[in-house]
Amino acid sequence: MNTISSFIPAATAPVSLSDEQRVLLEQVSASPRAFADVRRRARALLMLGDGLPLREITAKAAMDKRTVSSLLRRHREGGVRTALLGQKPSRSRLCWLALCPMG
């Protein structure tokens, strides 16, 4: 059975974020120079880190349940960078992440 509910944990466990990761995500989510999809993912990761319910995250981040579930999986598999930019980010996105939030 391959339904949306099979992708979503019943209770979303909080994502573990270090202080540095939280600062980076806060900067990315507030940066007007950030790609819109990356800003949205950063906001969702912060909410996951705060332990908010999945329904609230989907509403506040304007994402569907499957997208949040995918974001959570990517974070567990590859950390914050992979969750924000995907498995194979473009060179421009890698450079942006290295330079933009800190500038």
Secondary structure, DSSP 8 states (H G I E B T S, - for coil): ---GGGGS-SS-------HHHHHHHHHHHH-TTS-HHHHHHHHHHHHHHTT--HHHHHHHHT--HHHHHHHHHHHHHHHHHHHHH-SS--HHHHHHHHHTTT-
